[in-house]
Amino acid sequence: MELDSASKDHPISVSTVGGHFSILNSIAYEMAGITKNTPDPKGGRFDRDETGEITGGAHEKALNTLIPREVEEPTAEQSFEGAKAILKDCASVGLTCVYDLVDRPQIKALIDLNTKGELPIRMRMDAIIDLFHQLNATGIHQMFGDDLLRLCGLKFFFDGAIFSENCSCN
């Protein structure tokens, strides 16, 4: 695998910007218990050579078997300070507006930053569809917000991305 030249002792994963495809080294696969005989998961696949050996690439749902997703949700203070720092960095390089997919902690942090007058640039956001009922119950809906902060839509996850099927590690 290509990333083995960087390290055979530490797991490495490099992802595309959209997160639909990653390339990993051998130790990452070994630690996850993924071998030549591991079938591709439903909704994903591992790149393989002509003999069936895994070559490093992982598409869509295959990433869930390789990269642990059990992450503690940040505290309200961590989300607030993190969002403030990131948006300040964005402003420092000349960005005037950022558009991103957000979850509960980020939505609260951004609303709090805006309420306190500490939002350094405009923020546009899409929320994950799983939050629809919670957002609706609190009165947060599409186009909620003002010129600085606005909820623009809900993100559905249907079938991945077109480009991930064409990515290759070879």
JONOR-V713019 format. One record per helix or strand. SS is the DSSP state (A for helix, B for strand). FROM is the first residue (numbers start at 1). TO is the last residue. If there is no record, write none. Layout:
BEGIN
ss:SS from:FROM to:TO
ss:SS from:FROM to:TO
END
This chain:
BEGIN
ss:A from:2 to:5
ss:B from:13 to:15
ss:B from:21 to:24
ss:A from:26 to:32
ss:B from:44 to:48
ss:B from:54 to:60
ss:A from:62 to:66
ss:A from:76 to:92
ss:B from:97 to:102
ss:A from:104 to:115
ss:B from:122 to:128
ss:A from:129 to:137
ss:B from:145 to:145
ss:B from:149 to:155
ss:A from:162 to:165
END
